[in-house]
């Protein structure tokens, strides 16, 4: 991320938190130069970005000031809907939606959290409710919708397509969060903002391979989202790149809480490294491995994706891939603004760079 983007991101967050009080005056350019150890043109660029977003006004000789909510409503009175069925059950969506809520508030947009204007009310994750909320958004004539498609295989794919078509037919701008409505690697005709899951899978597999793993397994629940298949594809590519020969299956789809399923991972040539589709799956698998007296990382190295709460609460802290939730929300919000301004703009896929977080479960200290 460029230095001016870091500055504007930090200031955006501070504005959302109400740091600048009733005066609304931001630090001076010279103060920001000193704070970030950058040149004045870099600070000027960051402030100009915030000004272009109608977050601040700049007054010659006086400084930069936060626009009031009243001023923002004059600029945009749009209402945006959040159609994220897994919010409340999947940590990354809680984090992303929280950031989107802050961005909507500071830029004067109305925001509907599903069927409610309150963030903690609507927690129904059922397909039927998702379609009902979609129709409610259409009745209320929202300007745009952030949509995180439901996961669950072919059955949910049909539900997701129906929701997307309803919104598009109503002329509502849609930005997909984290995943598409189609199986990986195909794409729908809709903007998508996500982490680069293929690169994340490659990165995590490469890390385990460099630690000496030669017999990898990938574990996921059946009916997982396209992001999981993208991660698996990245793992396959790393295995191919490093010339490992796979004896037996690489991917195992099932319930990691079932002991018989977990035993199947060790059938034939016992694996020495397991990559889980996400941290929640890794936490479930860790408990099952413990029941089988298979120690992590002594007997098998374990890793996950997302860097959520499960990653640090396990008895052996989990090596994982960090989900850049704040940056994902920011990129999605900017894309929504662009889509609302220019409905005919080309469809874009925005992928953010993943980051490896090395902890104890991969056994890097065993080398």
N, C-alpha and C positions, 0 to 999 in steps of 0.2 A: 504494500500500500504506500502511495506517495506521501511525502511529509505534509503537504497541504491537505490531503484527505484525512490524515490522522488528526490534524488540528480541527478541521471542520466537524469531524465525527465527535471529538471530545466536547466541543462547544455545543453541538446539537444535544448531546446527552445532558450537559449542564443546564441548558435552557429548559429541557423537558423536566428536569428535577427542580426547577424554580430557583436556581442558585442566585440569579441576578436581581431578585426581589422586585420592589415596586419601581425603582429607578430604571431597571432593565439595561443598565449600561454595562457593556462587556469590557474586559481589559483592553488597554490601548495596544496599538500595534507594537510599540517598543516593548511593552510588558510581555506580549505573546512571543516576540522574538527571543527575549531572554528566557522565558519559560521553556520553549521548545528548542532553543539553540539553533535557530534558523534565520535566514535572511528576511528582510522586509517584503520583497516580492512574494515569497512563499506564504507569509501571513496574509498579505493582500489578496492573494488567490483564494485562500481558505475563506476569508470574509466575503469575497465576491460570490463564492459558491452559496453561502448562507443567504446572501442578499438575493441571488437568483431564485432561491427557494422560497422567498418571501418570509424568511424567519427573522431577519434583522433589517433595520434601516441604517444608513450611514450618513452622518451629518458632518460636512466639512468644518473643521475646527473644534468639533464637539466630541466626535467618536462614533462608536457603533452601539445601537440600542435594539433590544428585543422588541419585535412587533407585538402589540397587544392582541389578545384573542379577538377583540372587536375588529381590529384592523385586518386580521387574517380572514375573518368571515366575509369581509368585503371582497377579498381576493378570490376565495373559493368557499362555496357553501355546499360542496359535494358531500355525499354520504357514502361510505365504503362499508361493505360487509365482509365479515370473516366467516368463511365456511370451512372450518377445520374440525372435523368430527373427532379426531384423536386428541384434541386439546383437553387436558385434564388427565389423560392416561399416558401420554407420551411427552417426556420432559422437554424435548427440543421444541415441540410446538408451543408449550407453555412459555418458554423463553422467547421464541420468535414473535408470538402474538403479543407478549408484554411490550416488546420493543416497538412493534407496529402501533400499538395503542398509544405509546408515548409520542411517536412521530405524528400520528393523526391529530393528537391533542395540540401539539405545539404549532402545527401548520393549519389549524382551523377546520379540519375535516370532522364530520360526524362519523362515528364508528359503531356498527352493530356487531356485537359478539354473538353470532348465531341469531337466535330469536330474541335476544335481549340487548339493551344498551349497557348492561352491567357485565363486567368481565367474569364474574364467578357464578352466574346464574345458570346459563344453558350449558349443560355437560352431557347431553344425550348424544351418544356416538353411533346410533343405529342408522342404517341406510335410509329407512323410511323417514326418519326425522331430518336427515340431510336434504332429502328431496323436498320436504315440507318447508324447510328454511329457505331453500333455493326459490321456491314459489313466493315465499313471503318477501324476499329481496326484490323479486320482479314486481310484486304488487306495490311495494314502497318506492319503486323506481330508483334504486340505488345507482350510483354512477359506476362503481367498480366492485369487484369481489376478489378477495384473496382466497384461493381454493386449494386445499391440500387433499387430493383424492384419497378415497378410502382404500385400504389394502385388504386383500382376501381372494385374489385370483380372478378367474374369468367372470364369476358372478358379480363381483364388485366392479369389474371393468365396465360392465353394461350399465350399472348405476352411475358410475362416474361420467360416462359418455352422455347419458341422459341429462345429468345436471349441467354439463358443459354446453350441450346443445340448447337447453332451455335458456341459459344465460346469454349465449351468443345470439340466439334468435331475438332476444329482448333488447339487443344492442348494448348490453352491459360489458364493460371492459373486464377481462379476467387475467389475473396473473397467478400461475400455479406455483405452489410452495413445495420445495423438496423433491417432488416426483411428478411424473406425467400420468395421464390417464391411460397410456398405451404401454405395453411391455417393452422393457429395454431390449434393443437400442432404438426402437422406433420413436417418432415424435409426432405429436398432434400439432394442429395449427394454433398454438397458444403460447404466450410468453411463459418461460419457466426460469425460476431462480433456485439454485441448489448448490450444495457442495459438489466438487468433482469426485463423485463416488468411485469411478473407475480408477482414477489416480490414487484415491484413498486405499482401495483394495490392493493395488500394486505396492504402495508404500508400506503397508502393514505386513504383507507377505514378504517383501524384500527384507524387512527388518528381521523377521523370524528366520529367514533363510541365512542371512548373514550371521545370525547367532548359532547356526549349525543345524537348524531343522531341515530334514530331508523328506519327512512323511507328514504332510500337512492335511488337515481336514477343515472344511468350512461348514458351520452349523447354523441353521436358520429354521424358523417356524414355517410350516407349509402355508402357501398363499401370501408370502411376503411381498412387499412393495417393489416396484421396478428398481428403486435405489439399491436394494439388496442384491439383485441380479447384476447390477453394474459393479458392485463391490466384488462379487464372485468373479466377474469377467476380469477385473484387475488382478485378482489373485491368480487366476489361470495364466495371465500374461506374464506375471513375475516368475511363476514356475517354469514356463516355457523359456523365458529369457535366461534363466540360470541353469537350464538343462536338467532339471530334476525329472526323474522317471516316476510316474505315479502308479503304484500297484493298488488297484482297486479304485473305488469312487473317491472323488474329492469332496463333493457336496452331500450333506446329509440333512434331510428336511423332516423335522419332527419335533417332539416335545422334549426339551432337555431336562425336564423334571422327572421323566420316566426312566428308570434305571435300565430297563432292557434296551431302550434306544441309546443310552449313553454307552452301554457295553458294546453295542454294534460299532461304535467309533474305533474301538480297539481290536476289532476282529481282524484276523489275518496278521499282517505286519502292523504292530501297534504304532499309532501315530505319536509324533513327538512335538507337534504344534497344532493348536486349534484356534481358528479365527471364527469368532461369532458375529452374526449379522449386526448385533448392537450390544450395548452394555447390559441391558436387561436380560437378554439371552445368556450372556456370559455369566451373569450373577446366578441364574438358575442352574447353568451347567456346573459352575464351581461347587454349588451345594451337592449336586449329584456325584461329582467326582470325589468329594470329601467322604460321602457315604460309602463309596467303593474303595476308600483308602488310597486313592490316586492323588498324590500331592502335587500342587501347583506351586512353583514351577519345577520342582525336583524331577518329577516323572513326565510331566507334559507342560509345555509353555502355552499360556492362554492370553488371548487379546480380543478386544472388542472395537466397537465404533460408537462415537457420539460424545464421549467424555462427560457423561451426566453423573448424577448423584451416586449411582451404583458403582462407578469406577473407583471411588475412594472409600466406600463403606464396606467393601469386602475385607475379610481377614488378611488377604494378600492383595494389595492395591493393584488395580487393573491397568495394564498398558492398553492404550486406545488411540483412536483418531478424534481430534477435537473438532466439534461442529461449531463453525463461526456464526452462532445464532444472531448476534448483534449485527454483524456485517450482512448476513442474509436478509434480515429485516430491512436494513437500510437500502440494499440493492433492490429489493422487491418494491419498497415504497416509491423509490425514484422511478422504477420502471412503470409502476401504476400511474404516476403523474404524467409520464411521457405518453403512455397509452391513452389516457384521458384527453390529453392535449391533441394528439395526432392519432386518431383511431385507425388510420390506414397505414401506419408505420410498419416496416417489416417486422415479422415475428423474431424474437430473440431468445437465445438460451444463454443465461448468465451463470457461469460456474465459478465458485470460489475455491481457492487453493486450500487443501486440507493440511492439517499439522499433526505430526506424530507426537504423542505424549508417552514417554517411556517411564514405566513404574516397575513394580516388583514382579508382576505375574509373568512377564516374558523371560525372567531369569537372566537378564543382561549381566548381573553381578556374578553369575556362575562361570563366566568365561575365564 
